[in-house]
Amino acid sequence: MRDLIIIGGASAAQSAAIYAIRAGIEATVVADEYGGQINNTDKVENYLGIKSMGGPEMAEKFVEHMREYDVEEKKGLRATEVRKKDDETFEVELEDGEVLESRAVVIATGGHRRKLDVKGEEELTGKGVSYCAVCDGPLYQGEEVAVVGAGYAGTEAAAYLTDVVEKVHVINRSEGYSGEEITIKQVREAENVEHHENAQIKEIYGDPMVEGLKYEKDGEKTDLEVAGAFIEIGTVPNSGISDLVETDEGGYINVNPEMETRTEGLYAAGDVTDLGEQQLVVSAGQGCQAGLNAAEYVKEKKSES
Ligand SMILES: Cc1cc2nc3c(=O)[nH]c(=O)nc-3n(C[C@H](O)[C@H](O)[C@H](O)COP(=O)(O)OP(=O)(O)OC[C@H]3O[C@@H](n4cnc5c(N)ncnc54)[C@H](O)[C@@H]3O)c2cc1C
């Protein structure tokens, strides 16, 4: 039986692996892919000690760092279920049907982008509808695009796109921006941004590629011609892999400050939890806490048997 299985391929999981191994136990990391959400970010400028670095580069650094340790990697595989075999043993089922056993588990599965759920979105995904401004923004040089959402991710996407495309339309169903003041200022001061507030998207259209979108404001319909629509309306936690945890109404896994779930030996860390801000430094910190506590738990169980 393994000591610890960590499910996830980004900052929370990799931090948990490093701390658990340094604390003296073995760790297996199960990840469908490495990098996580930070792969979709142009620049990270708020991680302590690193003034500015591209998101994908930073994600690579995290993997490199984890590989300094003797971690068992199960990469390219999604975990589909975490369950109990008996009092002492967890079972983690992988998408290929393999079942791994361990004394403890850390769920660090983060989140995925929320869908807008309007007409045209699904059909035009990959044909002008995108959930990653950094990945697809450069395809729209010289064109007008829309960013839907003005929260943390929407503001970051808009700031990035101002330097890449001709014009950015930020469409927000409420008023104002949220996120980091420094980024909000950048978007507000950019000359090629048009703000559309209190606007509800009704449809994205085009054949075969996006040609525009329709939104409604104060009962009035507006047709906006854009070549791309970047949907940036937040994340949904990837928390549905275990009945052994409790979640809040948003689906985030309830943890205490020790990163313990309601099941002994089962921890969660990072953006999938209901605790703290959704930031790299927080997810890495939570990974540390989960990794160390899991290591203590495993060592205790081993000494009892
Ligand atoms: C556009 C954008 C910009 C951002 N900019 C910043 C920034 O500048 N600074 C900052 O600090 N934070 C930023 N963030 C937030 C930051 O990206 C997250 O807080 C951080 O990535 C959370 O890490 P995580 O490990 O918890 O989860 P994630 O990054 O979501 O990673 C989850 C990992 O688990 C894997 N996974 C999921 N489910 C399974 C499964 N069932 N089986 C196996 N593997 C699975 C995924 O493939 C992925 O590798 C940004 C986020 C976005 C979306």
The ligand as an SDF file (V2000), in Angstrom:
LIG
                    3D

 53 58  0  0  0  0  0  0  0  0999 V2000
   -6.6920   33.7500  -15.7420 C   0  0  0  0  0  0  0  0  0  0  0  0
   -6.0990   33.4920  -14.3900 C   0  0  0  0  0  0  0  0  0  0  0  0
   -5.0660   34.2750  -13.9320 C   0  0  0  0  0  0  0  0  0  0  0  0
   -4.4960   34.0530  -12.6770 C   0  0  0  0  0  0  0  0  0  0  0  0
   -3.4660   34.8430  -12.2670 N   0  0  0  0  0  0  0  0  0  0  0  0
   -2.8950   34.6400  -11.0750 C   0  0  0  0  0  0  0  0  0  0  0  0
   -1.7860   35.4400  -10.6310 C   0  0  0  0  0  0  0  0  0  0  0  0
   -1.3250   36.3350  -11.3400 O   0  0  0  0  0  0  0  0  0  0  0  0
   -1.2640   35.1630   -9.4100 N   0  0  0  0  0  0  0  0  0  0  0  0
   -1.7350   34.1870   -8.5940 C   0  0  0  0  0  0  0  0  0  0  0  0
   -1.2120   33.9810   -7.5070 O   0  0  0  0  0  0  0  0  0  0  0  0
   -2.7850   33.4190   -8.9840 N   0  0  0  0  0  0  0  0  0  0  0  0
   -3.3700   33.6140  -10.1920 C   0  0  0  0  0  0  0  0  0  0  0  0
   -4.4370   32.8460  -10.5800 N   0  0  0  0  0  0  0  0  0  0  0  0
   -4.9540   31.8330   -9.6470 C   0  0  0  0  0  0  0  0  0  0  0  0
   -4.0890   30.5670   -9.6770 C   0  0  0  0  0  0  0  0  0  0  0  0
   -3.9500   30.1330  -11.0040 O   0  0  0  0  0  0  0  0  0  0  0  0
   -4.7320   29.4870   -8.8200 C   0  0  0  0  0  0  0  0  0  0  0  0
   -4.9500   29.9670   -7.5100 O   0  0  0  0  0  0  0  0  0  0  0  0
   -3.8630   28.2420   -8.7400 C   0  0  0  0  0  0  0  0  0  0  0  0
   -3.5650   27.7740  -10.0380 O   0  0  0  0  0  0  0  0  0  0  0  0
   -4.5670   27.1500   -7.9540 C   0  0  0  0  0  0  0  0  0  0  0  0
   -3.7630   26.0090   -7.9680 O   0  0  0  0  0  0  0  0  0  0  0  0
   -4.3700   24.5830   -7.6390 P   0  0  0  0  0  0  0  0  0  0  0  0
   -3.1890   23.6450   -7.6220 O   0  0  0  0  0  0  0  0  0  0  0  0
   -5.2260   24.6460   -6.4460 O   0  0  0  0  0  0  0  0  0  0  0  0
   -5.3560   24.2210   -8.8370 O   0  0  0  0  0  0  0  0  0  0  0  0
   -5.3140   24.3340  -10.4330 P   0  0  0  0  0  0  0  0  0  0  0  0
   -4.3570   25.3310  -10.9090 O   0  0  0  0  0  0  0  0  0  0  0  0
   -6.7380   24.4610  -10.8330 O   0  0  0  0  0  0  0  0  0  0  0  0
   -4.7780   22.9110  -10.8840 O   0  0  0  0  0  0  0  0  0  0  0  0
   -5.5150   21.7300  -10.6850 C   0  0  0  0  0  0  0  0  0  0  0  0
   -4.7010   20.5860  -11.2650 C   0  0  0  0  0  0  0  0  0  0  0  0
   -5.3300   19.3280  -10.9760 O   0  0  0  0  0  0  0  0  0  0  0  0
   -5.5140   18.5720  -12.1730 C   0  0  0  0  0  0  0  0  0  0  0  0
   -6.7390   17.7830  -11.9960 N   0  0  0  0  0  0  0  0  0  0  0  0
   -8.0070   18.2450  -11.8440 C   0  0  0  0  0  0  0  0  0  0  0  0
   -8.8690   17.2280  -11.6390 N   0  0  0  0  0  0  0  0  0  0  0  0
   -8.1280   16.0950  -11.6710 C   0  0  0  0  0  0  0  0  0  0  0  0
   -8.4460   14.7040  -11.5170 C   0  0  0  0  0  0  0  0  0  0  0  0
   -9.6940   14.2800  -11.2890 N   0  0  0  0  0  0  0  0  0  0  0  0
   -7.4460   13.8040  -11.6290 N   0  0  0  0  0  0  0  0  0  0  0  0
   -6.1630   14.2090  -11.8570 C   0  0  0  0  0  0  0  0  0  0  0  0
   -5.8020   15.5040  -11.9960 N   0  0  0  0  0  0  0  0  0  0  0  0
   -6.7800   16.4300  -11.9010 C   0  0  0  0  0  0  0  0  0  0  0  0
   -5.6050   19.6280  -13.2650 C   0  0  0  0  0  0  0  0  0  0  0  0
   -5.2610   19.0960  -14.5400 O   0  0  0  0  0  0  0  0  0  0  0  0
   -4.5570   20.6240  -12.7830 C   0  0  0  0  0  0  0  0  0  0  0  0
   -3.2600   20.1960  -13.1180 O   0  0  0  0  0  0  0  0  0  0  0  0
   -5.0040   33.0300  -11.8410 C   0  0  0  0  0  0  0  0  0  0  0  0
   -6.0660   32.2280  -12.2920 C   0  0  0  0  0  0  0  0  0  0  0  0
   -6.6050   32.4470  -13.5540 C   0  0  0  0  0  0  0  0  0  0  0  0
   -7.7240   31.5730  -14.0410 C   0  0  0  0  0  0  0  0  0  0  0  0
  1  2  1  0
  2  3  1  0
  2 52  2  0
  3  4  2  0
  4  5  1  0
  4 50  1  0
  5  6  2  0
  6  7  1  0
  6 13  1  0
  7  8  2  0
  7  9  1  0
  9 10  1  0
 10 11  2  0
 10 12  1  0
 12 13  2  0
 13 14  1  0
 14 15  1  0
 14 50  1  0
 15 16  1  0
 16 17  1  0
 16 18  1  0
 18 19  1  0
 18 20  1  0
 20 21  1  0
 20 22  1  0
 22 23  1  0
 23 24  1  0
 24 25  2  0
 24 26  1  0
 24 27  1  0
 27 28  1  0
 28 29  2  0
 28 30  1  0
 28 31  1  0
 31 32  1  0
 32 33  1  0
 33 34  1  0
 33 48  1  0
 34 35  1  0
 35 36  1  0
 35 46  1  0
 36 37  1  0
 36 45  1  0
 37 38  2  0
 38 39  1  0
 39 40  1  0
 39 45  2  0
 40 41  1  0
 40 42  2  0
 42 43  1  0
 43 44  2  0
 44 45  1  0
 46 47  1  0
 46 48  1  0
 48 49  1  0
 50 51  2  0
 51 52  1  0
 52 53  1  0
M  END
$$$$
